[in-house]
Amino acid sequence: MPRPEKPIAPDAPFGTFALRLRALRRGAGNPTYRAMAARVGHAFSVSTLAGAASGATMPSLDLTLAYAEACRGDRQYWTEQWFIARGADRLWPDEPWAATPPDPAQAVDAAAYVALLRELRLWAGSPSLHSLARLTGHARSSLGDTCAPHRTTVPSHDLVSALVRGCLRYACRSRPWLRKPTEGPPDRWIAGIEAAWLRTRHRLKLREAVQPVPAVRRYEAEAARDAVRPPAAPDPLAARRLPEAGTGATAGATAEATGRLTAEAPPPVPVPASAGSGRSRHRSALPTNLPPEVHELATALRELFDVLDVSTRRFAMRQQYDASSVSRYLAGSRIPPEHFVHALLREAAENGRPVAAEVTHHLLALRADALRIVNPQTHRLQVLEKELERARRDRLALEEHARLTELRLQATLDRLEALRRQAGSSTPDEGFAA
């Protein structure tokens, strides 16, 4: 039976946090501090664990997580509570870090992206789901599921936009000093940060869409494409490589193995990209002086190209491109045409990884932004050409609609005339005929 703890002083600076730690301990069955120290492998002493819930000082994050682990608490939840308690007395205008929200570009996968959304909510002052629902117009359950700790997929476009806007509006209302005077009106500041979160979301969705497939599926797709091509020429270096692969092999065995290689010539099984494909490793890095839009486009095209597991020369032969042009497109030195992007998407679909329409629109939008920066005249010309093509399609659709309407009207008039004749009318109505 553990002895009762000393009461928390009314003026304790961190009394609220200490009360929550003590409530966690009571919920775990009120274990002794000696038992708690044993549960965490004696990483902290009994007196240190007891001092964490005294309220006199703020325990470190490691001590808080050890206390929570000893009481079967959730590490993610208590990490967030520790940051809230530590930040409660730090969010002041003289703290420069508090004016900067989390950077979404740090996310490398969906789990990290969702964790940054939770960090954004903490940074904004931990607004309740009810407050976010009033600010965004979305349901509380949807907003809560967007940044739930168990989520492993990227949230939808609308929910990410709503959550980011809601957190930033809540932060601006509670702490108006967050924005610098040079950042413009609140709406412009919020729109810029929201656009950064959505760009990262599109990048992660593109990465999800082009995840490498197992080697067997890629081998089957490769064999299906190469079925109509003539077999590859025998490798003249096969006889030299075989003695290196196995010491002690006789000359007869080497010749026999070489004959089997030249006779059968089976294609090698591709190595999965997740295991370390050499395509992206041996390609040179992107230049540092590229505009951000061009750099983002080239990075996205490289991620899509790496999943194909083919060389630029072989891809150029399949899609009837010049190999040097393909290299320039992937290096960011030249903006590719739209049909090149569609060729990459076609190749990915044939390789067993079809890309969603949302990712396709994102890639084409990246290309348009890059072209607008590099060659504004060509971008404007292409925009006008698309508008002209859209107008031409609309005109043809309207003409077809008018033609069908006229045919239906004529058919209706013919049926009415036939009914009049059956009714014994000798002359049609003059007004109707007119």
C-alpha positions in Angstrom: 0.0 0.0 0.0 1.8 3.2 -1.1 1.9 6.1 1.3 -0.1 9.2 0.2 1.8 11.9 -1.7 2.3 15.4 -0.3 -0.4 17.8 -1.5 0.5 20.2 -4.3 1.1 23.7 -3.2 -1.5 26.2 -4.4 1.2 28.4 -5.9 3.1 25.6 -7.6 4.0 26.8 -11.1 3.2 23.5 -12.8 0.5 22.2 -10.4 -2.0 21.5 -13.2 0.4 19.3 -15.1 1.3 17.5 -11.8 -2.4 16.8 -11.1 -2.7 15.2 -14.5 0.3 13.0 -13.8 -1.2 11.9 -10.5 -4.5 11.2 -12.1 -2.8 9.0 -14.6 -1.1 7.1 -11.7 -4.4 6.6 -10.0 -5.9 5.3 -13.1 -3.1 2.7 -13.5 -3.9 1.3 -10.0 -1.8 3.7 -7.9 1.5 1.7 -8.2 4.4 2.5 -5.9 7.2 4.7 -7.2 9.6 1.8 -6.6 7.4 -0.4 -8.9 7.3 2.4 -11.5 11.1 2.7 -11.4 11.4 -1.0 -12.0 9.0 -0.8 -15.0 11.2 1.7 -16.8 14.4 -0.3 -16.1 15.5 2.1 -13.3 16.3 4.8 -15.8 15.1 7.3 -13.2 15.2 7.0 -9.4 12.2 6.8 -7.1 12.7 10.3 -5.9 13.0 11.7 -9.4 9.7 10.0 -10.5 8.0 11.4 -7.4 9.4 14.9 -8.0 7.8 14.8 -11.5 4.4 15.0 -10.0 5.2 17.6 -7.3 4.4 20.6 -9.4 7.4 22.6 -8.2 9.3 22.1 -11.5 8.5 21.1 -15.0 9.8 17.6 -15.6 11.8 16.9 -18.7 10.2 15.2 -21.7 12.2 11.9 -21.0 11.1 11.9 -17.4 7.4 12.6 -18.4 7.4 9.8 -20.9 9.0 7.4 -18.4 6.3 8.4 -15.9 3.6 7.8 -18.5 5.2 4.5 -19.6 5.3 3.2 -16.0 1.6 4.0 -15.7 0.6 2.5 -19.1 0.1 5.9 -20.7 0.2 6.8 -24.4 3.6 8.3 -25.4 2.2 10.4 -28.2 -0.5 11.9 -26.0 1.8 12.8 -23.2 4.4 14.2 -25.6 1.7 16.6 -26.8 0.6 17.4 -23.3 4.2 18.1 -22.3 4.7 20.5 -25.3 1.4 22.3 -24.4 2.5 22.7 -20.7 6.0 23.9 -21.8 4.7 26.3 -24.4 2.0 27.8 -22.1 4.5 30.3 -20.6 6.6 30.7 -23.7 4.2 31.9 -26.4 5.1 35.6 -26.2 6.2 38.1 -28.8 9.8 37.9 -27.7 9.9 34.2 -28.5 10.8 34.1 -32.3 10.2 30.4 -32.7 6.6 30.7 -31.6 5.8 32.9 -34.7 6.8 30.1 -37.1 4.3 27.3 -37.7 5.6 23.7 -38.5 7.1 23.3 -41.9 5.2 20.6 -43.9 8.1 20.0 -46.2 9.8 18.0 -43.4 7.2 15.2 -44.0 8.7 12.1 -45.7 5.6 9.9 -45.6 1.9 10.0 -44.6 2.6 9.3 -40.9 5.0 12.1 -40.6 2.6 14.4 -42.4 -0.2 13.6 -40.0 2.2 14.1 -37.1 3.0 17.6 -38.4 -0.7 18.3 -38.6 -1.0 17.5 -34.9 2.0 19.7 -34.2 0.3 22.5 -36.1 -2.7 22.2 -33.9 -0.5 22.3 -30.8 1.3 25.3 -32.2 -2.0 27.1 -32.8 -2.9 26.7 -29.1 -4.6 23.3 -29.2 -8.0 24.5 -30.4 -10.9 22.1 -29.6 -12.6 20.2 -32.4 -15.7 22.2 -31.7 -13.8 25.5 -32.3 -12.3 24.1 -35.5 -15.7 22.9 -36.7 -17.1 26.4 -36.2 -14.2 28.0 -38.1 -14.2 25.6 -41.0 -17.8 24.3 -41.3 -16.6 20.6 -41.3 -17.7 17.9 -38.9 -15.8 17.4 -35.7 -15.4 13.7 -36.3 -13.8 14.4 -39.8 -11.4 17.0 -38.4 -10.4 14.7 -35.5 -9.8 11.8 -37.9 -7.6 14.0 -40.1 -4.9 14.2 -37.4 -5.6 11.1 -35.5 -2.4 9.3 -34.2 -3.5 6.0 -35.7 -3.9 7.4 -39.2 -1.4 6.1 -41.8 -2.8 7.6 -45.0 -2.7 11.2 -46.3 -6.0 13.0 -45.6 -8.1 14.4 -48.3 -7.5 17.8 -50.0 -10.5 19.5 -48.5 -9.9 18.3 -44.9 -6.2 19.3 -45.0 -7.2 22.7 -46.3 -9.9 23.1 -43.7 -7.7 22.0 -40.8 -4.8 24.2 -41.7 -7.0 27.3 -42.3 -8.9 26.6 -39.0 -5.7 26.3 -36.9 -4.2 29.5 -38.5 -7.4 31.5 -37.9 -7.6 30.3 -34.3 -3.9 31.3 -33.8 -4.4 34.7 -35.3 -7.4 35.4 -33.1 -5.7 34.3 -29.9 -2.2 35.6 -30.7 -2.3 38.4 -33.3 1.5 39.1 -32.9 2.2 35.8 -34.7 2.3 37.5 -38.1 5.0 40.0 -39.1 3.9 43.4 -40.5 5.6 42.5 -43.8 3.5 39.4 -44.3 0.5 41.3 -45.4 -3.2 40.7 -44.5 -4.1 37.6 -42.5 -5.9 36.0 -45.4 -2.8 36.3 -47.7 -0.6 34.9 -44.9 -3.0 32.0 -44.3 -3.3 31.2 -48.0 0.5 31.0 -48.4 0.9 28.5 -45.6 -2.1 26.5 -46.7 -0.6 26.3 -50.2 2.6 24.9 -48.8 0.7 22.2 -46.9 -1.3 21.2 -50.0 1.9 21.1 -52.1 3.4 18.6 -49.7 0.2 16.6 -49.7 0.3 16.3 -53.5 3.9 15.3 -53.4 3.2 12.5 -50.9 0.2 11.4 -52.9 2.4 11.2 -56.0 4.9 9.1 -54.0 2.1 6.8 -52.9 1.0 6.3 -56.5 4.4 5.4 -57.8 5.5 3.1 -55.0 7.6 0.3 -56.4 5.8 -3.0 -57.2 7.2 -6.5 -56.4 9.9 -7.8 -58.6 7.7 -10.6 -60.0 5.0 -8.2 -61.2 7.6 -6.0 -62.9 9.2 -9.0 -64.5 5.9 -10.1 -65.9 5.2 -6.6 -67.3 8.7 -6.5 -68.7 8.3 -9.9 -70.4 4.9 -8.9 -71.9 6.4 -5.8 -73.5 9.4 -7.6 -74.8 7.5 -10.6 -76.2 7.3 -9.1 -79.6 10.9 -8.0 -79.7 13.7 -10.2 -81.0 15.8 -12.0 -78.4 18.9 -10.2 -77.0 22.2 -11.0 -78.5 24.4 -13.4 -76.6 26.6 -11.8 -74.0 30.3 -12.2 -75.1 31.5 -11.6 -71.5 29.4 -14.4 -70.0 32.3 -16.9 -70.3 34.6 -14.4 -68.4 32.2 -13.7 -65.6 31.3 -17.4 -64.8 34.8 -18.4 -63.5 34.7 -15.3 -61.2 31.3 -16.3 -59.8 32.4 -19.8 -58.6 35.9 -20.8 -57.8 36.8 -24.4 -58.7 34.6 -24.7 -61.7 36.2 -26.8 -64.5 36.6 -25.6 -68.1 34.0 -28.0 -69.3 31.4 -26.9 -66.8 32.2 -23.3 -67.7 31.7 -24.0 -71.4 28.5 -25.9 -70.7 27.1 -23.1 -68.6 28.0 -20.5 -71.2 26.2 -22.5 -73.8 23.1 -22.6 -71.7 23.2 -18.8 -71.2 23.5 -18.2 -75.0 20.9 -20.7 -75.9 18.2 -19.8 -73.3 19.1 -16.1 -72.7 16.6 -15.6 -69.9 16.0 -12.0 -68.9 17.2 -11.2 -65.4 14.7 -10.5 -62.7 14.6 -6.8 -61.9 15.7 -5.8 -58.4 12.9 -4.0 -56.5 13.5 -0.3 -56.2 12.9 -0.5 -52.5 15.9 -2.8 -52.2 18.1 -0.2 -53.9 17.7 0.4 -57.6 20.7 2.0 -59.2 18.7 4.3 -61.5 18.3 7.2 -59.1 21.7 6.6 -57.3 23.8 7.1 -60.5 21.8 10.0 -61.9 23.4 13.4 -61.1 21.8 15.7 -58.6 19.6 18.6 -59.7 21.3 21.9 -60.1 21.0 24.2 -57.1 20.2 27.3 -59.3 16.9 25.9 -60.7 13.7 27.9 -59.9 11.6 26.3 -57.2 8.8 25.4 -59.7 11.3 23.7 -62.1 13.0 21.9 -59.2 9.7 20.6 -58.0 8.7 19.4 -61.4 12.0 17.6 -62.1 11.8 15.9 -58.7 8.3 14.7 -59.3 9.3 13.4 -62.8 12.3 11.6 -61.3 10.2 9.9 -58.7 7.8 8.7 -61.4 10.6 7.6 -63.7 12.4 5.6 -60.9 9.5 3.3 -60.5 9.8 2.2 -64.2 13.2 0.6 -63.5 14.4 1.3 -67.1 17.2 3.4 -68.5 16.6 6.7 -70.2 17.8 5.2 -73.5 15.4 2.3 -73.3 12.5 4.5 -72.3 13.3 6.8 -75.2 13.3 3.8 -77.7 9.9 2.6 -76.4 8.2 6.0 -76.5 10.0 7.3 -79.6 11.9 10.1 -77.8 15.4 11.3 -78.1 17.5 10.0 -75.2 19.2 13.3 -74.6 15.9 15.1 -74.5 14.7 12.7 -71.9 17.8 13.3 -69.8 17.3 17.1 -70.1 13.6 16.7 -69.0 14.7 14.8 -65.9 17.6 17.1 -65.1 15.3 20.2 -65.1 17.3 21.9 -68.0 14.2 21.7 -70.3 10.5 21.8 -69.6 8.9 18.6 -71.1 5.8 18.8 -73.3 2.6 17.4 -72.0 2.8 14.2 -74.1 6.0 13.3 -72.3 4.2 13.4 -68.9 1.4 11.3 -70.4 4.0 8.9 -71.7 5.5 8.4 -68.2 2.0 7.8 -66.8 1.3 5.3 -69.6 4.5 3.5 -68.9 3.8 3.4 -65.1 0.3 1.9 -65.8 1.8 -0.8 -68.1 4.3 -1.5 -65.3 1.4 -2.4 -62.9 1.2 1.0 -61.2 -1.7 3.1 -62.6 -1.7 6.7 -61.4 -4.9 8.4 -60.1 -6.4 11.3 -61.9 -5.6 13.6 -59.1 -1.9 12.8 -59.4 -2.1 13.4 -63.2 -3.6 16.8 -62.7 -0.9 17.6 -60.1 1.9 16.7 -62.5 0.3 18.8 -65.3 -0.1 21.7 -62.9 3.6 21.5 -61.9 4.6 21.5 -65.6 2.4 24.5 -66.3 3.9 26.5 -63.3 7.4 25.6 -64.4 6.7 26.7 -68.0 5.1 29.9 -66.8 8.4 30.8 -65.0 10.8 29.7 -67.7 9.0 30.7 -70.8 5.9 33.0 -70.1 5.2 33.5 -73.8 5.0 29.8 -74.6 2.9 29.2 -71.5 0.5 32.0 -72.5 0.3 30.6 -76.1 -0.5 27.1 -74.8 -3.2 28.5 -72.5 -4.8 30.3 -75.4 -4.6 27.2 -77.5 -6.4 25.2 -74.8 -9.0 27.8 -74.5 -9.5 27.9 -78.2 -9.8 24.1 -78.3 -12.3 24.2 -75.4 -14.3 26.8 -77.3 -14.2 24.7 -80.4 -15.5 21.6 -78.5 -18.2 23.7 -76.9 -19.3 25.0 -80.3 -19.4 21.5 -81.8 -21.3 20.2 -78.8 -23.9 23.1 -79.1 -24.2 22.4 -82.8 -24.8 18.7 -82.2 -27.4 19.6 -79.5 -29.2 22.0 -81.8 -29.2 19.3 -84.6 -30.7 16.7 -82.2 -33.2 19.2 -80.9 -34.3 20.0 -84.4 -34.7 16.3 -85.2 -36.8 15.7 -82.1 -39.0 18.7 -82.9 -39.5 17.5 -86.5 -40.4 14.0 -85.2 -42.9 15.5 -82.8 -44.5 17.5 -85.6 -44.7 14.4 -87.8 -46.5 12.5 -85.0 -48.9 15.4 -84.4 -49.7 15.5 -88.1 -50.3 11.8 -88.2 -52.7 12.1 -85.2 -54.6 14.9 -86.9 -55.1 12.8 -90.0 -56.3 9.9 -88.0 -58.8 12.1 -86.2 -60.3 13.1 -89.6 -59.0 16.6 -89.8 -58.7 17.6 -93.5 -56.5 20.7 -93.0 -53.8 21.3 -90.4 -54.0 24.2 -88.1 -52.7 27.4 -89.8 -51.0 28.8 -86.8 -49.3 25.5 -86.0 -48.2 25.0 -89.7 -46.8 28.5 -89.7 
